[in-house]
Amino acid sequence: MPVLTILPAGTTVEVAEGITILDALLAAEQKVPSKCGGEAKCGACHIFVTEGRKSVSKMQRVENERLDSLIGIGSRSRLACQTTIGSENVTVELLSFN
């Protein structure tokens, strides 16, 4: 099973392959805002994938369009609700302005 590392706390949890990062974070009892029920409409679950980016799902158009409307995005930006974990370990950084 892949391991999800959550920064800045440094928490690590084993996760099932194919789970969204949002679901994994919520299962790990992390406070992550999500106002739209995982439909990529609000952008509140914006995170940075700092390691393991090749192991997560490719960005789809709806996610890309939502990220384009947000402030503070970068090349590591993803929406936790739209990003699924592959077979390798992934490290994400929760943003303090969420």
Biopython code that builds the backbone (N, CA, C, O; Angstrom):
import numpy as np
from Bio.PDB.StructureBuilder import StructureBuilder

atoms = [
    (1, "MET", "N", (0.841, -1.184, 0.000)),
    (1, "MET", "CA", (0.000, 0.000, 0.000)),
    (1, "MET", "C", (0.888, 1.251, 0.000)),
    (1, "MET", "O", (1.908, 1.300, 0.688)),
    (2, "PRO", "N", (0.490, 2.250, -0.774)),
    (2, "PRO", "CA", (1.253, 3.498, -0.762)),
    (2, "PRO", "C", (1.085, 4.228, 0.569)),
    (2, "PRO", "O", (0.101, 4.034, 1.283)),
    (3, "VAL", "N", (2.053, 5.060, 0.880)),
    (3, "VAL", "CA", (2.029, 5.864, 2.095)),
    (3, "VAL", "C", (1.830, 7.317, 1.698)),
    (3, "VAL", "O", (2.493, 7.822, 0.792)),
    (4, "LEU", "N", (0.907, 7.988, 2.388)),
    (4, "LEU", "CA", (0.665, 9.411, 2.194)),
    (4, "LEU", "C", (1.300, 10.149, 3.361)),
    (4, "LEU", "O", (0.966, 9.895, 4.519)),
    (5, "THR", "N", (2.220, 11.068, 3.057)),
    (5, "THR", "CA", (2.835, 11.918, 4.071)),
    (5, "THR", "C", (2.175, 13.281, 3.989)),
    (5, "THR", "O", (2.054, 13.862, 2.910)),
    (6, "ILE", "N", (1.751, 13.786, 5.135)),
    (6, "ILE", "CA", (0.999, 15.040, 5.197)),
    (6, "ILE", "C", (1.845, 16.089, 5.910)),
    (6, "ILE", "O", (2.165, 15.950, 7.091)),
    (7, "LEU", "N", (2.198, 17.133, 5.180)),
    (7, "LEU", "CA", (2.973, 18.238, 5.729)),
    (7, "LEU", "C", (2.044, 19.411, 6.017)),
    (7, "LEU", "O", (1.025, 19.514, 5.334)),
    (8, "PRO", "N", (2.301, 20.279, 6.941)),
    (8, "PRO", "CA", (3.555, 20.394, 7.670)),
    (8, "PRO", "C", (3.656, 19.504, 8.908)),
    (8, "PRO", "O", (4.710, 19.482, 9.543)),
    (9, "ALA", "N", (2.618, 18.779, 9.271)),
    (9, "ALA", "CA", (2.623, 17.975, 10.488)),
    (9, "ALA", "C", (3.583, 16.795, 10.422)),
    (9, "ALA", "O", (4.095, 16.359, 11.453)),
    (10, "GLY", "N", (3.837, 16.268, 9.212)),
    (10, "GLY", "CA", (4.699, 15.110, 9.072)),
    (10, "GLY", "C", (3.994, 13.792, 9.343)),
    (10, "GLY", "O", (4.648, 12.761, 9.505)),
    (11, "THR", "N", (2.675, 13.814, 9.394)),
    (11, "THR", "CA", (1.881, 12.611, 9.612)),
    (11, "THR", "C", (1.986, 11.691, 8.401)),
    (11, "THR", "O", (1.989, 12.159, 7.263)),
    (12, "THR", "N", (2.074, 10.383, 8.643)),
    (12, "THR", "CA", (2.078, 9.417, 7.553)),
    (12, "THR", "C", (0.958, 8.404, 7.776)),
    (12, "THR", "O", (0.707, 7.973, 8.901)),
    (13, "VAL", "N", (0.291, 8.034, 6.680)),
    (13, "VAL", "CA", (-0.772, 7.033, 6.738)),
    (13, "VAL", "C", (-0.695, 6.153, 5.505)),
    (13, "VAL", "O", (-0.381, 6.620, 4.410)),
    (14, "GLU", "N", (-0.986, 4.872, 5.695)),
    (14, "GLU", "CA", (-1.105, 3.972, 4.548)),
    (14, "GLU", "C", (-2.470, 4.211, 3.925)),
    (14, "GLU", "O", (-3.469, 4.370, 4.627)),
    (15, "VAL", "N", (-2.501, 4.235, 2.599)),
    (15, "VAL", "CA", (-3.750, 4.504, 1.893)),
    (15, "VAL", "C", (-3.952, 3.468, 0.793)),
    (15, "VAL", "O", (-2.998, 2.845, 0.326)),
    (16, "ALA", "N", (-5.181, 3.299, 0.397)),
    (16, "ALA", "CA", (-5.497, 2.381, -0.695)),
    (16, "ALA", "C", (-5.206, 3.052, -2.032)),
    (16, "ALA", "O", (-5.492, 4.235, -2.214)),
    (17, "GLU", "N", (-4.653, 2.314, -2.939)),
    (17, "GLU", "CA", (-4.431, 2.812, -4.289)),
    (17, "GLU", "C", (-5.782, 3.160, -4.908)),
    (17, "GLU", "O", (-6.734, 2.388, -4.796)),
    (18, "GLY", "N", (-5.867, 4.320, -5.563)),
    (18, "GLY", "CA", (-7.101, 4.731, -6.216)),
    (18, "GLY", "C", (-7.985, 5.643, -5.390)),
    (18, "GLY", "O", (-8.980, 6.155, -5.903)),
    (19, "ILE", "N", (-7.652, 5.862, -4.122)),
    (19, "ILE", "CA", (-8.435, 6.752, -3.267)),
    (19, "ILE", "C", (-8.061, 8.198, -3.587)),
    (19, "ILE", "O", (-6.920, 8.478, -3.954)),
    (20, "THR", "N", (-9.011, 9.108, -3.450)),
    (20, "THR", "CA", (-8.668, 10.515, -3.651)),
    (20, "THR", "C", (-7.864, 10.996, -2.451)),
    (20, "THR", "O", (-7.995, 10.473, -1.344)),
    (21, "ILE", "N", (-7.045, 11.983, -2.687)),
    (21, "ILE", "CA", (-6.262, 12.546, -1.587)),
    (21, "ILE", "C", (-7.201, 13.145, -0.548)),
    (21, "ILE", "O", (-6.928, 13.041, 0.648)),
    (22, "LEU", "N", (-8.299, 13.769, -0.968)),
    (22, "LEU", "CA", (-9.246, 14.322, -0.007)),
    (22, "LEU", "C", (-9.799, 13.234, 0.904)),
    (22, "LEU", "O", (-9.836, 13.413, 2.121)),
    (23, "ASP", "N", (-10.226, 12.121, 0.343)),
    (23, "ASP", "CA", (-10.753, 11.029, 1.163)),
    (23, "ASP", "C", (-9.688, 10.478, 2.104)),
    (23, "ASP", "O", (-9.983, 10.141, 3.251)),
    (24, "ALA", "N", (-8.452, 10.385, 1.623)),
    (24, "ALA", "CA", (-7.360, 9.903, 2.463)),
    (24, "ALA", "C", (-7.086, 10.868, 3.611)),
    (24, "ALA", "O", (-6.852, 10.440, 4.741)),
    (25, "LEU", "N", (-7.113, 12.168, 3.326)),
    (25, "LEU", "CA", (-6.887, 13.170, 4.370)),
    (25, "LEU", "C", (-7.993, 13.145, 5.411)),
    (25, "LEU", "O", (-7.724, 13.223, 6.609)),
    (26, "LEU", "N", (-9.227, 13.036, 4.961)),
    (26, "LEU", "CA", (-10.350, 12.989, 5.899)),
    (26, "LEU", "C", (-10.304, 11.724, 6.747)),
    (26, "LEU", "O", (-10.615, 11.769, 7.937)),
    (27, "ALA", "N", (-9.922, 10.598, 6.152)),
    (27, "ALA", "CA", (-9.792, 9.341, 6.898)),
    (27, "ALA", "C", (-8.683, 9.435, 7.938)),
    (27, "ALA", "O", (-8.740, 8.775, 8.976)),
    (28, "ALA", "N", (-7.668, 10.260, 7.658)),
    (28, "ALA", "CA", (-6.563, 10.471, 8.590)),
    (28, "ALA", "C", (-6.887, 11.563, 9.604)),
    (28, "ALA", "O", (-6.012, 12.003, 10.349)),
    (29, "GLU", "N", (-8.139, 11.996, 9.631)),
    (29, "GLU", "CA", (-8.652, 13.005, 10.559)),
    (29, "GLU", "C", (-7.944, 14.356, 10.425)),
    (29, "GLU", "O", (-7.719, 15.056, 11.413)),
    (30, "GLN", "N", (-7.600, 14.704, 9.190)),
    (30, "GLN", "CA", (-7.024, 16.011, 8.901)),
    (30, "GLN", "C", (-8.162, 16.977, 8.573)),
    (30, "GLN", "O", (-9.127, 16.604, 7.906)),
    (31, "LYS", "N", (-8.048, 18.191, 9.034)),
    (31, "LYS", "CA", (-9.058, 19.203, 8.732)),
    (31, "LYS", "C", (-8.733, 19.817, 7.376)),
    (31, "LYS", "O", (-7.780, 20.582, 7.226)),
    (32, "VAL", "N", (-9.554, 19.460, 6.399)),
    (32, "VAL", "CA", (-9.374, 19.956, 5.036)),
    (32, "VAL", "C", (-10.706, 20.538, 4.591)),
    (32, "VAL", "O", (-11.721, 19.842, 4.618)),
    (33, "PRO", "N", (-10.721, 21.802, 4.182)),
    (33, "PRO", "CA", (-11.985, 22.373, 3.735)),
    (33, "PRO", "C", (-12.442, 21.757, 2.416)),
    (33, "PRO", "O", (-11.639, 21.504, 1.519)),
    (34, "SER", "N", (-13.721, 21.528, 2.321)),
    (34, "SER", "CA", (-14.320, 21.032, 1.085)),
    (34, "SER", "C", (-15.784, 21.437, 1.111)),
    (34, "SER", "O", (-16.588, 20.857, 1.842)),
    (35, "LYS", "N", (-16.113, 22.418, 0.323)),
    (35, "LYS", "CA", (-17.464, 22.983, 0.355)),
    (35, "LYS", "C", (-18.376, 22.447, -0.739)),
    (35, "LYS", "O", (-19.590, 22.644, -0.684)),
    (36, "CYS", "N", (-17.799, 21.766, -1.740)),
    (36, "CYS", "CA", (-18.599, 21.368, -2.897)),
    (36, "CYS", "C", (-18.836, 19.869, -2.988)),
    (36, "CYS", "O", (-19.400, 19.387, -3.971)),
    (37, "GLY", "N", (-18.414, 19.136, -1.980)),
    (37, "GLY", "CA", (-18.622, 17.690, -2.011)),
    (37, "GLY", "C", (-17.740, 16.957, -3.004)),
    (37, "GLY", "O", (-18.114, 15.893, -3.497)),
    (38, "GLY", "N", (-16.583, 17.508, -3.302)),
    (38, "GLY", "CA", (-15.639, 16.828, -4.182)),
    (38, "GLY", "C", (-15.906, 16.971, -5.666)),
    (38, "GLY", "O", (-15.496, 16.117, -6.452)),
    (39, "GLU", "N", (-16.584, 18.030, -6.061)),
    (39, "GLU", "CA", (-16.935, 18.222, -7.467)),
    (39, "GLU", "C", (-16.075, 19.260, -8.185)),
    (39, "GLU", "O", (-16.401, 19.668, -9.300)),
    (40, "ALA", "N", (-14.983, 19.691, -7.557)),
    (40, "ALA", "CA", (-14.057, 20.674, -8.145)),
    (40, "ALA", "C", (-14.724, 22.008, -8.447)),
    (40, "ALA", "O", (-14.341, 22.695, -9.394)),
    (41, "LYS", "N", (-15.711, 22.376, -7.653)),
    (41, "LYS", "CA", (-16.407, 23.641, -7.891)),
    (41, "LYS", "C", (-15.933, 24.771, -6.988)),
    (41, "LYS", "O", (-16.079, 25.942, -7.336)),
    (42, "CYS", "N", (-15.357, 24.430, -5.812)),
    (42, "CYS", "CA", (-15.013, 25.494, -4.874)),
    (42, "CYS", "C", (-13.513, 25.784, -4.794)),
    (42, "CYS", "O", (-13.124, 26.923, -4.537)),
    (43, "GLY", "N", (-12.677, 24.789, -5.005)),
    (43, "GLY", "CA", (-11.236, 24.985, -4.905)),
    (43, "GLY", "C", (-10.711, 25.047, -3.481)),
    (43, "GLY", "O", (-9.529, 25.322, -3.277)),
    (44, "ALA", "N", (-11.552, 24.802, -2.500)),
    (44, "ALA", "CA", (-11.145, 24.904, -1.094)),
    (44, "ALA", "C", (-10.132, 23.834, -0.692)),
    (44, "ALA", "O", (-9.391, 24.024, 0.272)),
    (45, "CYS", "N", (-10.087, 22.726, -1.407)),
    (45, "CYS", "CA", (-9.185, 21.622, -1.052)),
    (45, "CYS", "C", (-7.860, 21.700, -1.808)),
    (45, "CYS", "O", (-7.198, 20.683, -2.011)),
    (46, "HIS", "N", (-7.479, 22.896, -2.220)),
    (46, "HIS", "CA", (-6.216, 23.121, -2.922)),
    (46, "HIS", "C", (-5.050, 22.708, -2.024)),
    (46, "HIS", "O", (-4.951, 23.152, -0.880)),
    (47, "ILE", "N", (-4.174, 21.859, -2.546)),
    (47, "ILE", "CA", (-2.987, 21.385, -1.839)),
    (47, "ILE", "C", (-1.798, 21.441, -2.781)),
    (47, "ILE", "O", (-1.958, 21.688, -3.977)),
    (48, "PHE", "N", (-0.604, 21.211, -2.245)),
    (48, "PHE", "CA", (0.590, 21.022, -3.065)),
    (48, "PHE", "C", (1.001, 19.566, -2.955)),
    (48, "PHE", "O", (1.096, 19.032, -1.850)),
    (49, "VAL", "N", (1.244, 18.922, -4.079)),
    (49, "VAL", "CA", (1.819, 17.578, -4.100)),
    (49, "VAL", "C", (3.327, 17.790, -4.252)),
    (49, "VAL", "O", (3.807, 18.157, -5.324)),
    (50, "THR", "N", (4.063, 17.553, -3.166)),
    (50, "THR", "CA", (5.498, 17.863, -3.167)),
    (50, "THR", "C", (6.360, 16.692, -3.588)),
    (50, "THR", "O", (7.456, 16.896, -4.110)),
    (51, "GLU", "N", (5.894, 15.463, -3.374)),
    (51, "GLU", "CA", (6.627, 14.278, -3.812)),
    (51, "GLU", "C", (5.627, 13.248, -4.324)),
    (51, "GLU", "O", (4.498, 13.164, -3.840)),
    (52, "GLY", "N", (6.055, 12.473, -5.302)),
    (52, "GLY", "CA", (5.202, 11.420, -5.851)),
    (52, "GLY", "C", (4.215, 11.907, -6.891)),
    (52, "GLY", "O", (3.179, 11.281, -7.112)),
    (53, "ARG", "N", (4.532, 13.021, -7.531)),
    (53, "ARG", "CA", (3.592, 13.582, -8.511)),
    (53, "ARG", "C", (3.346, 12.659, -9.699)),
    (53, "ARG", "O", (2.286, 12.719, -10.321)),
    (54, "LYS", "N", (4.315, 11.810, -10.016)),
    (54, "LYS", "CA", (4.119, 10.875, -11.130)),
    (54, "LYS", "C", (3.189, 9.732, -10.754)),
    (54, "LYS", "O", (2.694, 9.013, -11.622)),
    (55, "SER", "N", (2.954, 9.568, -9.462)),
    (55, "SER", "CA", (2.101, 8.475, -8.987)),
    (55, "SER", "C", (0.637, 8.875, -8.859)),
    (55, "SER", "O", (-0.223, 8.013, -8.678)),
    (56, "VAL", "N", (0.344, 10.153, -8.948)),
    (56, "VAL", "CA", (-1.051, 10.585, -8.813)),
    (56, "VAL", "C", (-1.696, 10.701, -10.196)),
    (56, "VAL", "O", (-1.013, 10.735, -11.220)),
    (57, "SER", "N", (-3.012, 10.759, -10.195)),
    (57, "SER", "CA", (-3.760, 10.848, -11.452)),
    (57, "SER", "C", (-3.406, 12.113, -12.216)),
    (57, "SER", "O", (-3.002, 13.122, -11.637)),
    (58, "LYS", "N", (-3.567, 12.034, -13.523)),
    (58, "LYS", "CA", (-3.337, 13.209, -14.368)),
    (58, "LYS", "C", (-4.462, 14.215, -14.150)),
    (58, "LYS", "O", (-5.606, 13.845, -13.883)),
    (59, "MET", "N", (-4.117, 15.484, -14.270)),
    (59, "MET", "CA", (-5.093, 16.544, -14.075)),
    (59, "MET", "C", (-6.085, 16.565, -15.237)),
    (59, "MET", "O", (-5.699, 16.541, -16.406)),
    (60, "GLN", "N", (-7.347, 16.608, -14.894)),
    (60, "GLN", "CA", (-8.405, 16.690, -15.894)),
    (60, "GLN", "C", (-8.804, 18.161, -16.100)),
    (60, "GLN", "O", (-8.433, 19.031, -15.312)),
    (61, "ARG", "N", (-9.544, 18.411, -17.142)),
    (61, "ARG", "CA", (-9.908, 19.780, -17.514)),
    (61, "ARG", "C", (-10.646, 20.527, -16.413)),
    (61, "ARG", "O", (-10.349, 21.695, -16.164)),
    (62, "VAL", "N", (-11.594, 19.887, -15.753)),
    (62, "VAL", "CA", (-12.385, 20.570, -14.725)),
    (62, "VAL", "C", (-11.491, 21.031, -13.572)),
    (62, "VAL", "O", (-11.692, 22.119, -13.034)),
    (63, "GLU", "N", (-10.516, 20.219, -13.192)),
    (63, "GLU", "CA", (-9.588, 20.600, -12.126)),
    (63, "GLU", "C", (-8.689, 21.741, -12.587)),
    (63, "GLU", "O", (-8.476, 22.701, -11.847)),
    (64, "ASN", "N", (-8.169, 21.642, -13.788)),
    (64, "ASN", "CA", (-7.298, 22.679, -14.332)),
    (64, "ASN", "C", (-8.014, 24.027, -14.393)),
    (64, "ASN", "O", (-7.440, 25.059, -14.046)),
    (65, "GLU", "N", (-9.255, 24.011, -14.830)),
    (65, "GLU", "CA", (-10.032, 25.253, -14.915)),
    (65, "GLU", "C", (-10.269, 25.857, -13.542)),
    (65, "GLU", "O", (-10.193, 27.075, -13.383)),
    (66, "ARG", "N", (-10.555, 25.024, -12.543)),
    (66, "ARG", "CA", (-10.773, 25.533, -11.185)),
    (66, "ARG", "C", (-9.481, 26.109, -10.630)),
    (66, "ARG", "O", (-9.498, 27.183, -10.028)),
    (67, "LEU", "N", (-8.371, 25.424, -10.817)),
    (67, "LEU", "CA", (-7.092, 25.930, -10.322)),
    (67, "LEU", "C", (-6.734, 27.258, -10.972)),
    (67, "LEU", "O", (-6.159, 28.133, -10.323)),
    (68, "ASP", "N", (-7.069, 27.416, -12.252)),
    (68, "ASP", "CA", (-6.788, 28.676, -12.947)),
    (68, "ASP", "C", (-7.496, 29.864, -12.306)),
    (68, "ASP", "O", (-7.066, 31.005, -12.476)),
    (69, "SER", "N", (-8.563, 29.612, -11.581)),
    (69, "SER", "CA", (-9.326, 30.702, -10.971)),
    (69, "SER", "C", (-8.878, 31.010, -9.539)),
    (69, "SER", "O", (-9.418, 31.920, -8.910)),
    (70, "LEU", "N", (-7.910, 30.274, -9.020)),
    (70, "LEU", "CA", (-7.470, 30.448, -7.641)),
    (70, "LEU", "C", (-6.207, 31.299, -7.548)),
    (70, "LEU", "O", (-5.432, 31.394, -8.499)),
    (71, "ILE", "N", (-6.019, 31.906, -6.396)),
    (71, "ILE", "CA", (-4.813, 32.678, -6.100)),
    (71, "ILE", "C", (-3.829, 31.758, -5.387)),
    (71, "ILE", "O", (-4.235, 30.944, -4.559)),
    (72, "GLY", "N", (-2.551, 31.877, -5.697)),
    (72, "GLY", "CA", (-1.520, 31.142, -4.991)),
    (72, "GLY", "C", (-1.222, 29.760, -5.537)),
    (72, "GLY", "O", (-0.627, 28.932, -4.848)),
    (73, "ILE", "N", (-1.633, 29.503, -6.772)),
    (73, "ILE", "CA", (-1.339, 28.182, -7.333)),
    (73, "ILE", "C", (0.081, 28.137, -7.873)),
    (73, "ILE", "O", (0.687, 29.170, -8.155)),
    (74, "GLY", "N", (0.596, 26.934, -8.012)),
    (74, "GLY", "CA", (1.929, 26.731, -8.559)),
    (74, "GLY", "C", (1.958, 25.426, -9.329)),
    (74, "GLY", "O", (0.922, 24.797, -9.544)),
    (75, "SER", "N", (3.138, 25.028, -9.738)),
    (75, "SER", "CA", (3.272, 23.815, -10.544)),
    (75, "SER", "C", (2.938, 22.554, -9.756)),
    (75, "SER", "O", (2.655, 21.514, -10.350)),
    (76, "ARG", "N", (2.965, 22.631, -8.432)),
    (76, "ARG", "CA", (2.643, 21.468, -7.596)),
    (76, "ARG", "C", (1.195, 21.475, -7.122)),
    (76, "ARG", "O", (0.789, 20.583, -6.377)),
    (77, "SER", "N", (0.416, 22.457, -7.536)),
    (77, "SER", "CA", (-0.967, 22.602, -7.079)),
    (77, "SER", "C", (-1.872, 21.521, -7.626)),
    (77, "SER", "O", (-1.793, 21.155, -8.798)),
    (78, "ARG", "N", (-2.736, 21.013, -6.759)),
    (78, "ARG", "CA", (-3.774, 20.071, -7.161)),
    (78, "ARG", "C", (-4.967, 20.292, -6.253)),
    (78, "ARG", "O", (-4.846, 20.882, -5.179)),
    (79, "LEU", "N", (-6.117, 19.814, -6.692)),
    (79, "LEU", "CA", (-7.298, 19.762, -5.840)),
    (79, "LEU", "C", (-7.346, 18.368, -5.238)),
    (79, "LEU", "O", (-7.343, 17.375, -5.966)),
    (80, "ALA", "N", (-7.390, 18.286, -3.920)),
    (80, "ALA", "CA", (-7.366, 16.991, -3.235)),
    (80, "ALA", "C", (-8.547, 16.118, -3.641)),
    (80, "ALA", "O", (-8.437, 14.892, -3.662)),
    (81, "CYS", "N", (-9.678, 16.746, -3.965)),
    (81, "CYS", "CA", (-10.875, 15.981, -4.315)),
    (81, "CYS", "C", (-10.789, 15.339, -5.698)),
    (81, "CYS", "O", (-11.546, 14.416, -5.997)),
    (82, "GLN", "N", (-9.889, 15.809, -6.528)),
    (82, "GLN", "CA", (-9.788, 15.330, -7.904)),
    (82, "GLN", "C", (-8.553, 14.476, -8.159)),
    (82, "GLN", "O", (-8.394, 13.935, -9.253)),
    (83, "THR", "N", (-7.684, 14.349, -7.172)),
    (83, "THR", "CA", (-6.407, 13.687, -7.346)),
    (83, "THR", "C", (-6.420, 12.329, -6.658)),
    (83, "THR", "O", (-6.593, 12.247, -5.442)),
    (84, "THR", "N", (-6.238, 11.269, -7.427)),
    (84, "THR", "CA", (-6.204, 9.934, -6.846)),
    (84, "THR", "C", (-4.757, 9.450, -6.718)),
    (84, "THR", "O", (-3.882, 9.821, -7.500)),
    (85, "ILE", "N", (-4.547, 8.626, -5.725)),
    (85, "ILE", "CA", (-3.215, 8.127, -5.413)),
    (85, "ILE", "C", (-2.959, 6.839, -6.188)),
    (85, "ILE", "O", (-3.815, 5.958, -6.268)),
    (86, "GLY", "N", (-1.755, 6.755, -6.756)),
    (86, "GLY", "CA", (-1.345, 5.559, -7.484)),
    (86, "GLY", "C", (-0.628, 4.580, -6.568)),
    (86, "GLY", "O", (-0.933, 4.502, -5.378)),
    (87, "SER", "N", (0.310, 3.845, -7.111)),
    (87, "SER", "CA", (0.969, 2.770, -6.368)),
    (87, "SER", "C", (2.185, 3.226, -5.558)),
    (87, "SER", "O", (2.695, 2.468, -4.733)),
    (88, "GLU", "N", (2.650, 4.443, -5.784)),
    (88, "GLU", "CA", (3.844, 4.925, -5.084)),
    (88, "GLU", "C", (3.481, 5.909, -3.980)),
    (88, "GLU", "O", (2.379, 6.456, -3.959)),
    (89, "ASN", "N", (4.416, 6.127, -3.068)),
    (89, "ASN", "CA", (4.214, 7.047, -1.952)),
    (89, "ASN", "C", (4.048, 8.477, -2.459)),
    (89, "ASN", "O", (4.625, 8.863, -3.476)),
    (90, "VAL", "N", (3.243, 9.259, -1.725)),
    (90, "VAL", "CA", (2.941, 10.640, -2.098)),
    (90, "VAL", "C", (3.081, 11.518, -0.860)),
    (90, "VAL", "O", (2.695, 11.122, 0.239)),
    (91, "THR", "N", (3.636, 12.713, -1.048)),
    (91, "THR", "CA", (3.714, 13.708, 0.022)),
    (91, "THR", "C", (2.926, 14.926, -0.413)),
    (91, "THR", "O", (3.106, 15.432, -1.521)),
    (92, "VAL", "N", (2.045, 15.399, 0.472)),
    (92, "VAL", "CA", (1.258, 16.588, 0.182)),
    (92, "VAL", "C", (1.483, 17.628, 1.276)),
    (92, "VAL", "O", (1.776, 17.301, 2.426)),
    (93, "GLU", "N", (1.338, 18.873, 0.884)),
    (93, "GLU", "CA", (1.436, 19.974, 1.835)),
    (93, "GLU", "C", (0.080, 20.668, 1.905)),
    (93, "GLU", "O", (-0.440, 21.162, 0.904)),
    (94, "LEU", "N", (-0.478, 20.692, 3.118)),
    (94, "LEU", "CA", (-1.728, 21.406, 3.333)),
    (94, "LEU", "C", (-1.413, 22.886, 3.437)),
    (94, "LEU", "O", (-0.440, 23.276, 4.081)),
    (95, "LEU", "N", (-2.222, 23.694, 2.813)),
    (95, "LEU", "CA", (-1.949, 25.126, 2.753)),
    (95, "LEU", "C", (-2.596, 25.831, 3.928)),
    (95, "LEU", "O", (-3.741, 25.548, 4.281)),
    (96, "SER", "N", (-1.862, 26.746, 4.528)),
    (96, "SER", "CA", (-2.351, 27.425, 5.723)),
    (96, "SER", "C", (-3.465, 28.415, 5.442)),
    (96, "SER", "O", (-4.201, 28.784, 6.357)),
    (97, "PHE", "N", (-3.611, 28.861, 4.180)),
    (97, "PHE", "CA", (-4.666, 29.822, 3.889)),
    (97, "PHE", "C", (-5.967, 29.170, 3.504)),
    (97, "PHE", "O", (-6.916, 29.879, 3.170)),
    (98, "ASN", "N", (-6.064, 27.836, 3.533)),
    (98, "ASN", "CA", (-7.323, 27.162, 3.213)),
    (98, "ASN", "C", (-8.337, 27.419, 4.270)),
    (98, "ASN", "O", (-9.464, 26.933, 4.175)),
]
sb = StructureBuilder()
sb.init_structure("model")
sb.init_model(0)
sb.init_chain("A")
sb.init_seg("    ")
for serial, (resi, resn, name, xyz) in enumerate(atoms, 1):
    if name == "N":
        sb.init_residue(resn, " ", resi, " ")
    sb.init_atom(name, np.array(xyz, "f"), 0.0, 1.0, " ", f" {name:<3s}", serial, name[0])
structure = sb.get_structure()
